[in-house]
Amino acid sequence: MAEGVYDVIVIGSGVMGSSTAYSLAKKGKKTLILEQFPVLHSRGSSHGLSRITRLAYGVQHYTDKMVDAFKMLAELERETGTELLINCGTLSIGPENDEFLRDVEKALTNVGAAVDVLTHEQLRRRYPMLSYPHNYVGLLDHKGGLLKADCILRALQTVFRQRGGEIRDCEPVTAIHPGSTVTVTTSKGTYRAASVVVAVGSWADKMLRPLGLSLPVKIQRVTVCYCKELHPGSHSAQQLPCFIEHSGSPPYDIWGLPSYEYPGYAKIALHTGPEISPDTRDQPDGKWVTDRVTAYVKEHFPGLESTPSITEQCIYTMTPDEDFIIDYHPQHHNIIVAAGFSGHGFKLAPVVGEAVSDMATGRVPKYDMKPFMITRFKTEASQ
Ligand SMILES: Cc1cc2nc3c(=O)[nH]c(=O)nc-3n(C[C@H](O)[C@H](O)[C@H](O)COP(=O)(O)OP(=O)(O)OC[C@H]3O[C@@H](n4cnc5c(N)ncnc54)[C@H](O)[C@@H]3O)c2cc1C
């Protein structure tokens, strides 16, 4: 039976657990990652080759944090000698006077970011592959682009291991026993640590309930669609930035990336999906999602086949306000929860990892963590 004593045990090897463990190892902390599946699996939220990154948030504190996230990503690139970002820009699209676009422009201006405000005519000329109504405008965030997601996970775990970190995969955690030293039981053994980070994505509520904490999260299955270019090479990262529309009708958010993951196919998805349990995610429902993507592509991307050629599944863990949950367990302050990343966490993982590693080692994070506190919800343990 495996046994061990650590400064910190991180449960979950997704981008949040890996980023936290990376920061802990760089701080010289003896750290263990426990993961239920083989590392780099595709059963959670962090798999795949690409994610969107952007400074362009409609909420200032996220844009402020993204300034650091970009710097930390560049450091990881230097450390591993790997390119982790394709800087193709991120385009926010919406009607004139759209509140989201106004807030994004303000947040970008406040951090001195390079942004192009595009009229409908400029949008049409610069991106002839897009077709939006006459009242539509665009905001191009030059700093944004495509994150090489799988490379980032691998890079974080490589540096973690180089710094002495230990990863035990195929080893689900079955119980957490609180105390001044926390004991963690898995399918294979028992481990102890001064503090534990619970970064288990969609499984957070299930893991925390036995500790008297219920999180108000909704688990959604997101279907990612890949639509074929009619003219090969027309939607590559040289021509098309990543894009986001927050004001579709009927109301839904939609996002997409240039052709990269499957060359010749642009990646497009609806920012929602049917509610599922992470353990029964493969039930065949949710055709309405691909129908909506098909309708959207037909209307706005005349250079793509509207019916997706390839579809893939991923999981969102949504909070009611779509802000993250990063906090100490209300009763057990050496158990830290990092969950509820609401479909937009990947780009912020370096900052989350740095903040959570501080929290797990008795330091106060330098970031504004108030928006992420558990007590903003009426959870069982916080009432
Ligand atoms: C389709 C899709 C597109 C997205 N696009 C973007 C984007 O463009 N930009 C962006 O910033 N964000 C994006 N996101 C969001 C981002 O990917 C997630 O916020 C992020 O990956 C969440 O990471 P996580 O580590 O919290 O969860 P996960 O990656 O799910 O990791 C949790 C880990 O915990 C493990 N675990 C669970 N239970 C146990 C247990 N009992 N014992 C041991 N291990 C356990 C799981 O196996 C898993 O490996 C997207 C998400 C999806 C699904």
The ligand as a MOL file (V3000), in Angstrom:
LIG
                    3D

  0  0  0     0  0            999 V3000
M  V30 BEGIN CTAB
M  V30 COUNTS 53 58 0 0 0
M  V30 BEGIN ATOM
M  V30 1 C -15.2310 22.6240 -25.0750 0
M  V30 2 C -14.5300 23.5510 -24.1250 0
M  V30 3 C -13.9650 24.6930 -24.6200 0
M  V30 4 C -13.3270 25.5860 -23.7750 0
M  V30 5 N -12.7590 26.6930 -24.3120 0
M  V30 6 C -12.0850 27.5280 -23.5180 0
M  V30 7 C -11.4090 28.6310 -24.0790 0
M  V30 8 O -11.4290 28.8260 -25.2990 0
M  V30 9 N -10.7120 29.4350 -23.2530 0
M  V30 10 C -10.6520 29.2230 -21.9140 0
M  V30 11 O -10.0060 30.0110 -21.2160 0
M  V30 12 N -11.2980 28.1770 -21.3440 0
M  V30 13 C -11.9900 27.3180 -22.1100 0
M  V30 14 N -12.6170 26.2440 -21.5790 0
M  V30 15 C -12.6170 26.0420 -20.1370 0
M  V30 16 C -11.3860 25.3450 -19.6240 0
M  V30 17 O -10.9630 24.3490 -20.5190 0
M  V30 18 C -11.7220 24.7870 -18.2470 0
M  V30 19 O -12.1240 25.8710 -17.4200 0
M  V30 20 C -10.5450 24.0910 -17.5970 0
M  V30 21 O -10.0060 23.1160 -18.4490 0
M  V30 22 C -10.9810 23.4560 -16.2880 0
M  V30 23 O -9.9050 22.7320 -15.7740 0
M  V30 24 P -10.0000 21.9070 -14.4220 0
M  V30 25 O -8.6050 21.5130 -14.0880 0
M  V30 26 O -10.8010 22.6550 -13.4310 0
M  V30 27 O -10.8900 20.6060 -14.7670 0
M  V30 28 P -10.4850 19.2270 -15.4690 0
M  V30 29 O -9.6570 19.4510 -16.6490 0
M  V30 30 O -11.7370 18.4580 -15.6560 0
M  V30 31 O -9.5820 18.5120 -14.3940 0
M  V30 32 C -10.0990 17.9090 -13.2340 0
M  V30 33 C -9.3350 16.6200 -13.0210 0
M  V30 34 O -9.7120 16.0560 -11.7660 0
M  V30 35 C -9.7120 14.6470 -11.9290 0
M  V30 36 N -10.5060 14.0140 -10.8810 0
M  V30 37 C -11.8500 14.1050 -10.6810 0
M  V30 38 N -12.2240 13.3440 -9.6330 0
M  V30 39 C -11.0970 12.7580 -9.1480 0
M  V30 40 C -10.8470 11.8510 -8.0840 0
M  V30 41 N -11.8180 11.3650 -7.3020 0
M  V30 42 N -9.5760 11.4640 -7.8660 0
M  V30 43 C -8.5550 11.9290 -8.6500 0
M  V30 44 N -8.7340 12.7690 -9.6800 0
M  V30 45 C -10.0030 13.1930 -9.9300 0
M  V30 46 C -10.3380 14.4780 -13.3100 0
M  V30 47 O -10.1260 13.1950 -13.8390 0
M  V30 48 C -9.6540 15.5620 -14.0910 0
M  V30 49 O -8.4510 15.1290 -14.6870 0
M  V30 50 C -13.2670 25.3280 -22.3950 0
M  V30 51 C -13.8410 24.1560 -21.8850 0
M  V30 52 C -14.4670 23.2700 -22.7350 0
M  V30 53 C -15.0730 22.0290 -22.1690 0
M  V30 END ATOM
M  V30 BEGIN BOND
M  V30 1 1 1 2
M  V30 2 1 2 3
M  V30 3 2 2 52
M  V30 4 2 3 4
M  V30 5 1 4 5
M  V30 6 1 4 50
M  V30 7 2 5 6
M  V30 8 1 6 7
M  V30 9 1 6 13
M  V30 10 2 7 8
M  V30 11 1 7 9
M  V30 12 1 9 10
M  V30 13 2 10 11
M  V30 14 1 10 12
M  V30 15 2 12 13
M  V30 16 1 13 14
M  V30 17 1 14 15
M  V30 18 1 14 50
M  V30 19 1 15 16
M  V30 20 1 16 17
M  V30 21 1 16 18
M  V30 22 1 18 19
M  V30 23 1 18 20
M  V30 24 1 20 21
M  V30 25 1 20 22
M  V30 26 1 22 23
M  V30 27 1 23 24
M  V30 28 2 24 25
M  V30 29 1 24 26
M  V30 30 1 24 27
M  V30 31 1 27 28
M  V30 32 2 28 29
M  V30 33 1 28 30
M  V30 34 1 28 31
M  V30 35 1 31 32
M  V30 36 1 32 33
M  V30 37 1 33 34
M  V30 38 1 33 48
M  V30 39 1 34 35
M  V30 40 1 35 36
M  V30 41 1 35 46
M  V30 42 1 36 37
M  V30 43 1 36 45
M  V30 44 2 37 38
M  V30 45 1 38 39
M  V30 46 1 39 40
M  V30 47 2 39 45
M  V30 48 1 40 41
M  V30 49 2 40 42
M  V30 50 1 42 43
M  V30 51 2 43 44
M  V30 52 1 44 45
M  V30 53 1 46 47
M  V30 54 1 46 48
M  V30 55 1 48 49
M  V30 56 2 50 51
M  V30 57 1 51 52
M  V30 58 1 52 53
M  V30 END BOND
M  V30 END CTAB
M  END
